[in-house]
Amino acid sequence: MAVSTRRQLSLRPSPFVATMLLVLALFVVALLRSGSMSITGQALLTGLIAGGVYSLLAMGLSLIFGVLDIVNFAHGSFLAIGLFVTYEVVHQTGANPYVALPVAIVVLFVLGALLQLLVLNRTMGSSLESQLLITLGLSLLISNALLLFFGGDPLSANLHNDPGVHIFGAVANLSRVIAFVGALVLALLLYVLLEKTSFGRAIRAVAANRQGAGLVGIDVRMIYAVTFGLGTACAGAAGMFIAPFTTITPTAGDQFNILAFVVVVMGGLGNIMGALVSGLIVGLVEQLGGVAIAGQSPLLSVFILFLLILLIRPQGIFGAKSS
């Protein structure tokens, strides 16, 4: 499965347009149900902000699958590590939570690269079931290790001052706006790394044909380790960005793990820009669905859309058809 970047921007427009029409219809239903443009606008803003974080998280997961062909069930647990790294930095130094961003990125990158070299590299080329069991085991190991070291009590790494920011009549806390902007900036930097640098070309070469890449002198083993590290670093950064407004627990990454898989499959497996766009769509559908289908979980509308896409276009909105 190759990682695609530039190609997905010249996609067939119909699947994306059809999906956006569904989102527009959901917006209209939410507006009619709430009877208030302010409530619906608030849901729209909140959805975009949440979608930015989903995009960053899912891009890391999609990168890992696209290059290593591994379905990483431990991805949400790496996000949880990012949460606790942020908590420790704030708790030990009293600093602003955003000081922990480079720390979270470096820690998760190194951890991911080491796990790939020492554990997952042994499973390369083995059955899908073996890889699934190993990543699931890693997820359980990480969650229980966090529980052992930090306990089960909810923790926090809140900003000392988190004012509301008014945007087109809606209001969002400053921490959420920073999370949205920061996640999109890192997502675009990842795209630039993959698309515009020689190292990114090496990653895409390995994703397209690992044997051919090895024959022309590319260190495939190193590319695997760095790619997995980049994917886990995305999860760590996402964890840091949501730490100021999220309850920090050892299992905090579980729900994000599910949503990341939904985003990746909707966007097309291994499609980096597809994950970016689909993350924003999922965030919008989640929040608008919460208004349109009052009294139900906001995730209900997300899974309805997910099932529709799987039925109509199994390869995802931006995925290429199998030959």
N, C-alpha and C positions, 0 to 999 in steps of 0.2 A: 504494500500500500504506500504510494508516494505522497509526500507532503506537497500540496499545491498552494501557491500564493498568488502570483499574478494572474494565473489562468482563471481563478474563480471570479475575477472582477469582470470578465467578459463572458458571463454565464448566460444561459438561456433565460430571458426575462420572465417567462410565464410563471414558473413556480414561485419565484420571489414576489412577483406582482400579486399572484393569487393569495399568498400568505399575508401580504400587507393589506389586501382588501378584507381579509378575515379580521385582521387587527383593527381596521377602520370600522368594520361592522360591530366589533366588540366595544369599541369606543362609543359608538352611537347608542348601543344597548345600555351601556353603563350610564351615559348621559340621561337617557330616558328613565332608567330605573331610579337614579339618584335625584333627578329633577334639579340638579345644581351643577353649573359649569365649574364652580370652584372646587367641589368635591372630585369631579371627574378630572379636572386639571391637576389637582393634587396627586391623584392616582397616576396620571401620566408622568409627572415629574418623578415621583417615587419609583415608578417602574423603570424609567430610563437610568436612574442612579443605580438601582439594583442590577440592571442589565449590564452596566459597565463592569461591575465586579464579576458577574457570571461569565462575561466574555473573556476576561483575563484568565480566570480559572480554567475555562474550557479550552482556551488556546493552548495552555500547557499540556492538558490531557490529549488534545488532538495532535500536538506535535509528537508526543511520546508514541502514540499509536501509529502515526504516519511514518515515522522513521524506524522504530523498533518493532512495530507490529505487536505491541503488548497492550492489553486492556488493563489499565492500572486501577484496581479497586482500592488502592491505598491513597488515592489522590486527595480525598477529603481529609484523611488523617494528616497529610502533609500541611494542609491548610490549618488544621488544629495546632500543629507545631508552631506555625507562624503566629497564631494567636498567643500561645504561651511564651514564645520568644519576646513578643511585644510586651506582654505582662511583666516578664522578668526585667526587661530593660527599664520599664516605668517604675516597677516596684523597688529595684535596687538603686536607681539613680535619681528618681523623681523627675526625669526629663519628660519632655513632650513625647507622646507615643510615636510621632512620625520620625523621631530620631532612630527608632528601631527598624525603619525600612531597609537601609543597607545591611544591617545585621541579619534581618530575617532572610533577605535575598541570598547573602553569602552562606549562612548556615544551611539553608534548604538546598542550595546548589551543591555544596560539598556533600551533604548527607545523601542527596539523590545520586550524585555521581559515584560515591562509594558503594551505595546499595546496588547500583547497576553493575559495577565492576566485580563486587565480591559475591553477590547473590543472584541477581537476575541474568547476568551474562551466562551463567551456567545453563539457563533454560532456553537460550536463543536457539531457535530451530526445533524446539520440542513442541509437544501438543499444546493447543489452546487451553485445555483443562489444567495442565500443569502450571501454566503461567497465571491463570485465574486463581488457583488455589494458593500460589505463593504470594501474590499481591493481596489476596484476602487475608492470608496469614499475617502479612506485614501490617495491614490495617488493624487487625486485632491486637498485634503486639504493640504497636504505637499507642493505641487507645489505652491499653492496660498499663503501659509504662507511664503515660501521662497521669493516669489515675493513681498509680503508686507514688509518684513523686510530688504531685500537686493536690491530691485528694479529690473528692467529688463535689466539694462546695463550689458554687458559681463564683467566678472572679471577674474583675473588670479592669480596663485600662482607659478610663474615660478622660476626655479633655477637661482641663480645669475651667475653660470657658468655651462653650459650644453654642454660639448664637444662631438664631434662625436667619437664613438668607432668602430674601424674596425674589422669586424668578417668575415673571409673567403671571403674577397673582397667586402663585403657589409658594409654599414655604418648605424649605429643607434645612436641616441642621448643617452647619459648616462642615462637620466631620463627614457627612454623607456626600456633600458636594466635592470635597477633597478626594474622597474614595472614588467617585465617578471620574473626575479629571485625571487623577493619578493612574487609575486602572487603564484608561484609554491611552494615556501617554506611554505606559509600559507596553501595552498591546501593540501600539504602532512602532515602538522601538524594536520589539521582537520581529515584526514584519520586515522592517528595514534590515535587521541583522540577517534574516533568511534570504531576502531578495537582493540586497545591494552589496553584500560583502562576499569576499572569496570563501570565508568560512561557511557562510550561509549556502553558497553554491555547493560546497563539499557535503553539507548536511543533505541538501536536496539530491545530490548525486547518489549518496548512500541510500536514501529513501527510494529512489527510482530503480537502482540496480547495485546492490551491495557487492556482488562479485566483481562487476565491472569497475566499481569505484576502487576496490582493493587492488585490482590489476594496474590502475594508473597511479598508484602510490598513496592513496588516501588511507589513513589509519582508521579502519572501520571501528575497531574496538574503542578508540578514543572518541570517535564521533558518537557512538552509542552512549558512552558515559556522559559526555558533555550535553547531549540532547536530553537525556533523562534528567540531568541536573538543571537544565533550563526549564523543563516542564515542572519540576518540583519547586524551583525558584518562583515561578508564576503563582503556584499555590501558596507559597510562603508570603509573597507580596500581597496577594488577595487577602490572606489572613490578617496581615498587618493593617491593611486599609479598613477592614471591617471591625477591628478590635475596639476602637473607641465607642462604637454603638452596639456591640454584640456581647451577650453573656458568654464568658469564656469557660468552657467545660471540656473534658477529654473527648466527648462525643459531639462537639459542636460542628465538626466537619461533615457529619453523616448526611444531613439534608443537602448541603452544598454538593456532596459527592453525587447524589442522585440527580440534582439539577445539572451538574456539569455533564453527565452522560447524556441527559436529554438534549442539551445544547449541541453536543458534539454529533450525535446521531442526526438531529434535525439539520445541522449545517452541512453534513456530509463527512464521513469518517476520514480523518487525515487532512481535512480542508481548513487551513488556518484562518483565512478571512471569512469562511463560512461560519466558523465558531464565533468570530467577533460579531458578525451581524446577527446570528441566531441568538446570541446571549442577550442582545438588546431587545429582540423580539420576545424572548421568554420573560424578561423583566416586565415589559409592557403588558403582556397577556396575563401574567400573574396578578398584577395590581388592578388592571381594568376588570379582570374576571372576578376579583374580590368584591368589586362594586356592582358588577352586572349580575352576579349570582350570589346575592347576599345570604348570609347564614351558612355558607359552605366554605371549605378550605380554598384559599386563593389558588392553590396548586391544581384544583379540579380543572380549571380552564386550560392550564398548561398541558395536562395529560390528555385532555380531549383533543387539543391541537396536535399534540405529539402522535396520538393514535391515527388521526386523520392523515397526517403526513406519511406515516409508515404505510398506511393502506394505499394511498394514492401515489406516493413517490418514495419507495423504500430506501433509495440511495441518498435521501435527504434533499433539502431545498437546493443546495449548491453542488451536490455530488454528481459525478459522471455515471452514466449507465454502464453496467458491466457488459463487456463484449461477449 
